[in-house]
Amino acid sequence: MILHIPNVLNKEQLIECRRLLDNANWIDGKLTAGSQAVNVKNNFQLSENDELTAYLREVITNALSCNPLFISAALPNHIISPFFNRYENGGNYGNHVDNSIMFDRKMKKNYRTDISCSLFFTDPEEYEGGEMVIEDTFGTHEVKLPAGDMILYPSTSLHRVEPVTHGVRMVSFMWVQSMIRSAWKRSMLFELDNTIQSIRAKYGETSEAVNLSIHYHKLLQEWAEL
């Protein structure tokens, strides 16, 4: 499932984050790349030791913790501490698949990467190129979202970032270990939750909505890994 989540950050948060990122100390992205990615990664990144990284991570994780669409789709058990990158002057990231296990330095623990996420800090009109291209069983998808919006996709997906030929593209990227390991089970629960919410919005707290909600929570209890 590839899902666009709008307005993860509000206008005030975006203004502050952009001000900080525009004046940040960026380092070569290859310094943090794995053995596969180092050959295809051509961008800049904030150091994990930078105080700004810690501050922005808190802003993002707090925003996601109260975003109902993100919670419904990801069913997060843990959000691996976000990273931040910058593309300009032809910067790109070739085809790659994210590591299946990531170490979260803050928690000092390994986590499974079920879902990959990219949160945009720059609007599409601010740069040329820079499309995120995600390949899955349903084909190829090009993603270029407004600032403050996020894209979610399975971490097993082959993906890349096309060269930025003009302007600057800044994004936060992160991974989620979900309570539900299986992508198709997460998708099923997400669709069921959407159906329940739709029924409630149209007809109120009907017996049908209650019954569906009971089944949703039974499935969640049966499938969740905590």
SULHU-V563034 format. One record per backbone hydrogen bond with DSSP energy under -0.5 kcal/mol. NH is the residue of the N-H (numbers start at 1). CO is the residue of the C=O. If there is no record, write none. Layout:
NH/CO  NH/CO
//
This chain:
3/1  3/152  5/3  5/150  6/4  8/148  9/148  14/10  15/11  16/12  17/13  18/14  19/15  20/16  21/17  22/18  23/19  23/20  24/21  26/24  27/45  29/43  31/28  32/29  33/30  38/34  39/36  40/37  41/37  42/40  42/92  44/86  45/27  46/84  47/25  50/47  54/50  55/51  56/52  57/53  58/54  59/55  60/56  61/57  62/58  63/59  64/60  65/61  66/62  66/63  67/64  68/66  71/67  72/68  73/69  74/70  75/70  75/71  77/177  78/177  80/78  80/175  83/173  85/171  86/44  87/169  89/167  90/164  91/88  92/42  93/161  94/40  96/159  98/155  102/111  104/102  104/109  105/103  108/104  109/104  111/102  113/100  114/112  114/176  115/176  116/153  117/174  118/151  119/172  120/118  120/149  121/170  122/170  126/123  127/124  128/166  130/163  132/143  133/131  133/160  134/132  134/141  135/158  136/139  139/136  141/134  143/132  148/120  149/146  150/5  151/118  152/3  153/116  155/114  157/154  158/135  159/96  160/133  161/93  162/131  164/91  165/128  165/163  166/128  168/126  169/87  171/85  172/119  173/83  174/117  175/80  176/115  177/78  178/176  179/75  181/179  186/182  187/183  188/184  189/185  190/186  191/187  192/188  193/189  194/190  195/191  196/192  197/193  198/194  199/195  200/196  201/197  202/198  203/199  204/199  204/200  206/204  210/206  211/207  212/208  213/209  214/210  215/211  216/212  217/213  218/214  219/215  220/216  221/217  222/218  223/219  224/220  225/179
//
